Amino acid sequence: MPGETETSAQRTKTQQIADDLKAAIERGDYEPGDRLPGENTLASQYGVATLTARRALRILRTEGLVETKKGAGARVISFRPIRRHGIQRLAREQWGAGKSIWSADDDRRATIDVRIDIVAAPAHIARMLDLGEGELVCARSRRFALEDRHVMLATSYLPHALVEGSAIMDVDAGEGGTYARLAELGHAPVHFREEVRSRLPTAEEAAGLEMPAERPVIKLCRTAFDQDGRVVEVNEMTLDSAAYVLEYEFDA
């Protein structure tokens, strides 16, 4: 909060309270949906100011372990993280069989808001797609929600000249999604590259994911190549780090 300052001793106590509560959650002392002790109770138990206890609960909220509602205190989040299977989800037998990439990650049904825009390619996208300055791209922007929680923002950029007139230009790209439609156009992805990093969200990203600005997001950039080595899609994704586990399984 503006104007708040915290001494080293207070920070140590704040972290101790947060660590104790996290350990209790991990042990199962508090189940999903259970209410944690309130600020006053924690302050009395640890012999600290109420503000110190409040900061400890804020740490848990930032890390995505609890949710807080005014007048209701802090409750352990019941949301089961999405296990994103980084390799299996992009296999041709997935989208080639008409399945969504999402279904490889989670059996829960997601709600997806889709927007299609035809725009001049941003400079870095133009470079990746080997397009000239000002050339148009189809930008497919999606916001994914699961159990009424927004978990991911994603925008796929595809050369407009390549996908114009195809179902890729529709909100519903059909079974198998964008990659199945690219295959029908003779440009099936045969190779992918994903780059992963983490940072704090921009104000727009935090608002779009309805998450605390202090919680990091996972930034993923996927590049899809066809059999001739041409880049046919660049997909920039922003994931709520508390909603995802990134899982990679492969043979040695």
Summary of the structure (lengths in Angstrom):
residues: 252
radius of gyration: 22.0
end to end distance: 49.0
largest distance: 68.3
contacts: 708
relative contact order: 0.12
helix: 32%
strand: 31%
